[in-house]
Amino acid sequence: MSPALRAALEADFSTLAELIHLHAQEAPGRRALVQGGESLDYGALDALMDRVGAALQRDGIQAGETIAICAGTSLAYAVTYLGALRVGVVVAPLAPGATPESLAGMLDDADARLLFTDQAVAEALGSRAASVPRIALDGGSAGVAWTGWLAEPGRRPQAVTVDRAWPFNIIYSSGTTGEPKGIVQPHGMRWVHVQRGAAYGYGADTVTLLSTPLYSNTTLVVFFPTLAYGGTVLLMPKFDAAAYLQLAERERVTHTMLVPVQYQRIMARPDFGRYDLSSFRVKFSTSAPFSAALKADVLQRWPGGLVEFYGMTEGGGTCILEAHLHPDKLHTVGRPAQGHDIRLIDEAGHEVPPGEAGEVVGHSPGMMKGYHQRPEKTREAEWFDPQGQRYIRTGDIGRFDAEGFLVLLDRRKDMIISGGFNIYPSDLEGVLRQHAAVLEAAVVGVPSEQWGETPVAFVVLQEGQTVSALALKEWANSRVGKTQRLADLRYLDELPRSAIGKVLKRELRERYGSRA
């Protein structure tokens, strides 16, 4: 490693774009990004990032302004993201599976100057958000062809000195309603993720396999550090367990990020044992509950370490479980990361005594600036200790064991995580209540062998109204994104409630389980 690279990686703050440029100078022919039969080495990646940055500046897009990317995973997607960062432009990566109305709402909320998309998304979006110019990453008719939009070869942008407090990207936490929340992550927060990579063996010989989408924070917490340390990223546009194992063996993969349901599908394959996975150093997981039994199976049969991250896209506090070092703690999500202050508070906002359960709140160097243009939602997500230090609330209930490992007891705000995607029950309940026959609705997550969890609705009809459960389910599913569709819908005479009128969702889950 060159002295310049080492100094940049060890600095209090550097940028990912700067590190990629230094890798391009040191080893221009080393592979950076690979998808299928296409690849980019560091020299080509650096040059394309310059062309993206120069094109954005040519189009009058200034540092601090936002572009949106909504498309399937591709090399052009990754290059556009990275090139924007080079000139201080903020990226809003949007989920292609969101409803057209939601996508239009997110584009408006982000104040996006350009939309980089593909044919499938453009067809779904139609004439919505027509005022945002579109660039077709796939070269189709979705907009101006990306290859033609790029600045000419050899062009470099005007240099921009990025500040650590500047927005890096806006990650949207929900895409079902017309009012999603944009989580603004600063460059300093992403730099914390990069620096964490030193502990997990990232380097020029790293080969990271990613099969989750590039708009997901789950993917990005491994994608960025791999490139920062000069490794190679293999991108799978769509997860398939057999194809994953074949690629991992052929490419001698060293690092990966998978959500628990993907681990479940891989480990369930009867031919798992015939693949040579001895090259793996570290496997990561986050985003969803990871059962102790599944962790134990991965540790027993899959070489390399297993690391689980517990935290939020909003940042705050992260817990890390190095499962291979603590096989007796697989029922936990680990201990607070170095420099992370995680506390437990009661409903009144006071810290609970040691050993008692409370809501998890966290403070760290990696924290969101806030929800984009939603100060009231930002305030709801914050907690301040008596000295005025800011923490991010998770809504999760947990307790620390005697060794300082965090045990989660209840789910954050009843959020459902299905196949690695976040589903918010309140969004689905709002859709159901739009039907004229519906009086009340409650949505809960139930276990699913295929997805880990899946949403199920309980509905109370208006007096005198009739509609079949199947017809109502199909009506609702036609109005939500693909990842948010209901798996089942049941009618009740009334929803179970507490003495203060709160719907008892745990009782609904138990009731569904007893009937399933």
N, C-alpha and C positions, 0 to 999 in steps of 0.2 A: 504494500500500500504506500502510495506517495506521501511525502510530508504534508502536502496541501490537503489531501483527502483525510488524513488522520487528524489534522488540525480542525477541519470543518466538522468532522463527526464528533470530536471532543469539545467543540465550542459550546458556549452557553446557548447560542441560537444560530442555526443555519437554515437554509431552505432546501427542500427536496430538489428543486430545479437546479440549484447550484451543485449539489452532489452528483446529479446525473451528468452535468457538464464535465465535472472533474473525472468521472468514470469514463466518459467518452474520450477525454484526452489521454487517460492512462491505458485504456484497453478498448479502442473503438470497435474491434471485431468481436468482442464478447457478446453473447446473446443477452438481450434484455427482456423482450416480450415474444411469446410464441403462442399462436393459436392455429391448431390444425397444421396445415402445410405452410403457413405463413410465419415469418419471424422478422424481428427488427433487432439489429445489434445496437450497442450503445452509441456508436457514431451516427447511425441512421436515426435513432430515436432523438438524439440531441438536435440534429439538423431539422427534423420535422417539428419538434417543439418550437424552434426558432421561427419556422414558417407559420405555425399557428399563432404565436405571439405577434409576429409582424402583421398578419392578416387582421387580427383583432384591433391592433392599433390603427391600421389603415382604415378600418370601418368605424373609427372614432370611439371605440370602447376603452374606457379609462380604468386604471387600477381602482379597485373597490366597487366597480359595477359588476353585474352578474350575467352569466350565460347559463342556459339550462341544457342538459343532455338527457334525452329520453329515448332509449334505443336498446336493442339487444347488445350483449357483450361483443366487442370487436377491437382490433388493434387501433382503428381510427378513433373509437370511443376513448381508449386509454390515452392516445397521443393528444387528443383535444383537451382532455382533463389536465394533463401534465403541462401542455403548452400554455394554457390559460394561467396556471399558477406561476409560470415564469414571469409574466408581466403583471402580476398582482390582481388578475381578474378572478372574481369569485365564481365557483362552480356550484350549480344546483342540480345534482343528479336525481332524476325523477323515475319512479317505478312505472314501466310500461304497462303493467297489469292494472293500474288504477283506472277508474272510470274516466271517460272523456271530460265530464264536468269537473271532476277533481283535478285532472291535469291542467285544465284551463285555469282553475282557481290557484293552483300552485305557481303557474307561470306568472299570473298577475301578482301574487303575493311576493314572489322573488324579484319583481321588476326586471324580468329577464330581457336582455337586449337582443339575444339570438337564441334560437332553439336548434340544437343539433339532434337529428332524429333519423328514423328509417321509415320504410314504406308502410310497415304494419301499424306503427304508432300514428303516422300521418293519416292513414285511412280511418282509424278509430277517432282521431281528434277532429277530422273534417274541417269545417270552417271556424271552429272555436279558436280563440286566441289568434285570429288571422293577422292581427297587427304585429305579431312577433315574427321577423324574418326567419326562414327555415333553411338549414343546411342539411343535405342528405348524406349521411355518413356512408350509406350503402350504394351511393351513386344512382339511386332510383329517382322517381319523379316527386319525391317528398319535398324537394326544394332545390336550391343550387347544389350541384354536385360538390362534395367535399374536396375532391382532388383539384377541381377548378377554382374553388374558393381559396385554397391555400395561397400564401404569398409565393412568388417564384423561388425556385431552388437557389440557395445561397443567401437569401435575405435573412437578416437578423433584426430583431426588434430593438427599439431604444431601451437602454438599460433601466430597470426599475429596482429600487432598493426597498425590499419588502420588510415591513415592521412586524414583529411577532404578535402585536395586538390586532393586525388587520384580519378581516374575515378570510378564511381559507375556502370553506364550502358551507352550503346550507343543506342539511340533511332533513328531509321531511319525515316526521314521526307517524303520520297517518294520512291516508289518501282516499278515504271512502266518502267523507262529507266534503262540502264545498269550502270548509274552513280548516285546512290542515295547519299544523304547527311546524315552522321551519326552524331547526336547531342550528344556530350560527356557531360554527367551530372556528376559532382563530388559528393562525399559523403556529402560535406557541403551543397550543394543545396538540396539534399534529406532530410537532417537534418532540414532545414528550413521548408519543408513541414510537417515533423513530429511535430515540435514545434507549428505550426499553429493549430494543432489538439486540443490543450488545449482550444481554444475558442469555439469549437463546440461540447463539451460534450462527447468526446471519453473517454472510461474507460473500466473496466473489464466487465461491463454489456452491452457494445455495441454489437449490432448484425448488421453487415453491409451486405447488399445484392448487389452483383455486377454481371451484365449481359453483360458487355463489356469485350473485350479480354485482357489478361494479357500482351500482347505486346504493348498495348496502354497506353500512358502517362495519358490519361483520367482516366483509371482504377487505375493506380499506385498511383496517388495523394491521393486516399482514402484507397487503399489496405494497403500501408505501415503504415500510422498513426493508423489504426485500430489495427494492430498487435503490434505496438509500445506501445500502451496503454492497451494491454492485452485483447482486444475484440475478437469477433468471426466473421470470414468472411465466408459468404455463396457464393459459386461460381456457376453461371449458365453458362454452356458452350454455350448455344444459347438462345437469348432473345425470349420470347413469352409472350405477355401481360397477358393472362389468367393465365399461369403458374407462372408468376411473382407475381401477386396479391394473388394467392393461397399460395405461399411460404411465402410472406411477412406477411400474416395474421397468418399462422400456426406457424411461427418462431418468431413472435412478433418483427419484424425488427425495428431498431431504426435509422439507417443511410443508405443512398444509394447514388449512383452516376448514373445518366442517362443523355443521350444526348437528346436534344429537341424532336427529332422525336420519341423517346421512350416514353417521356411524352405524346406526341400527341396520340400515339396509345393506351396508357393506359387510358387516359381521354376520348377517343372516345368510349370506351366499354360501352354498355348500362347497363351492370350489375356492373359498377364500385362502385356505392353507396352501394351495399350489402356487400362489404368487410370491415372488421374491421381493419382500419389502424391507430388506435389511439395510437399505440406504437411508431410511428415515432417522432423523435426529429428534425432531419435535413435531408433535401434532397438537393443534390448538382447537378449542371449542368455545363457543359463547352463544348468546341469543335465546336459549331455551333451557328448561330443566333437563339435566343430564343425570340419569339414574345411576345409583351406585353400582348396580349389577352390570349395567352396560359399560361403565368405566372399568370395572374389574375385568370384563371380557376383553376390552381393548388392550389393557395392560398385559394380560396373559398371552394374547395371540399376535399382537402387532408390535414389531420392534420399535424402539425409540421412546422418548418421553411423551407424556400426555399432560397438557397444561389447559386448565379451564379458567377463563376470564369471567368474572361477574362484575357487571357495571352497566352504565347507561350510555346511549349515544350523547346525552347531555353532558356526560362527564361527571365530575365530582369525585367519588371514591370508587376504586376498583379493588376487588379481592382476587387473589390468584391462588389457585390450587395446583401445585405441581404434584399430580397424582402419583407419579412414579416414585416420588420421594416420601409420600405420605399415604401409603395404601390403606391405612387405618382411618383415613379421613375422607373417604369417598362420598360420604353422605353430606359433606359440607361443600361450600364454594371457596374454601381457602381462607387465607389471612390477608389483611390489607396490604396492598403493594407498598414498597418503600416510598416514604414521603406522602402517603395518603392517610388522611385522618377520617376514620369512619366511626360514627356514633349512632346510638339508638335513642329515639325520643318517643314520648307518649303522645296521646291525642292533644294534650295541652301545650306541646312543644317543649317539655322538660326532659332532660336526659333521665333514662331509667337506671336503677341500681344494677350493679354487675350481676349477670346471670339471668336477668329478666328480659322479656321480649319487648321489642319496640320497633318503630319504623326506622329503616336504614337511611341515614343521611351521610353525605361524604364531601370532603374538601380535598383538593389536590392541585398541582400545577396545571392539570388538564381539565378545564371546565369551559362549558359553552359561555359565549357572551350573553346569550339569552335567546328567546324565541323571536324570530324576525317579525318586527312590527307588532308585537303582542306583549307590551309591558305588563299587562295584568296577568297573563299566563306565566310570564317569567317570575313575577312576584309569588305566584302560587307554588312554583317549583323550588323556591328558595327557603332556607332556614338559616338564621344567624345565631351564633352562640353569644353568651353574655359579653364577650369581648368584641363582638361585631364581626367576627369572621364568617364568611359566606359559605354555605353548604348547599348541595343539591339534594332535594328530597327524591326518594325512589318510589315511595308508596308500598314497598315490600316490607313485610314483617319478618324479623329474624331475631336471633339471640347468639351471643358468643359463647363457645364452650370454654372450659378451663384453660385450654391452650391457645385461646385467641382465634379459633377458626369459626367462621360465620355459618350458622345453620339457618336456612330460610324456612319459614313456617307457613307463609301464605304468599299468594301471587300479587304482583304489583297491579293495583287498580283493576284487578280482574282481567288484565290483558291476556289474550290468547296468542300463543306462538305456534303457528301451523307451518310445518316444512321450513322453518327458519324465518317466516314472515310474521310481522306483528299485526294482529287483528284486534281492534278495539270494539268491545261489545256495544258501547254506547252508540257508535256509528251505525251498526246494524240495527239496533233497537230504534234509532231515529228513522231509518228506512222503513221498517215494519209499521211504525206508527203513522206513516203517510197513507197507508191503505185505509179506505173508508170503513172497513169492517173491524179494524183493530182498535181495541180499547187500551190495552197495555201489552208490553213485550219485554222480556228479559232474555239475554243471550249469555250463555256460559260455554266454557271450553270443556270438552270431555276427551278422555284418552283415545288415540287413534293409532293403530299399528302402522298405517301408511304415512301419516303426517306428524305423529307425535301428539298433536292435539287437533281438534276440529270444532267449529262452532255449532251449537245446537240452540234453537230458539224455543221459548215457552211463551205462549200467547193467550191472552184473554180477549174474546171477541166482544164487540158492542152488542148490547141486548137486541135480539131480533135479527141479527146479522148471521149469515151462513156463507161459508166458503170452505172448500176442502183444504186440508193441511197441505196436500201436495201442490195444489194450485197456488196457495199463498207462498209456499217456499219458492216455487219457480218464479213467481212475480217478484219476490225480493231479490233472488239471485240474478235476475235480469237487470237489476239496478245497482249492483255492486261489482267491484273488481274480481277477477278470477280467483285470486288468493283469499277473498273474503266470503266465498259462497257458503251458505248454510248446508250442513250435512243432514240435518233432521229438524223437524218442527213439530211440537206437541201442543195440544190445547189443554188449558186448565180453567177451572171455574174462577179461581183467584190465585194471585201470586203469594207465596209465603212471605211474611214480613215480620220484622222485629217490632218491639213495643213502640219504637219511635218512627215506624213506617218504612224502614229500610228493607229492600228486597233481600231475602236470604239466599244468595246465590249458591252458597255451599250446600244448602238443602236441595236446591234444584239439581246440582251435580250428583248428589247422592241418590236422589229420586230417579234420575235418568239411569244411573248405574244399576239400580236395583231392577229396572224394567228392561234394560238392554239385553 
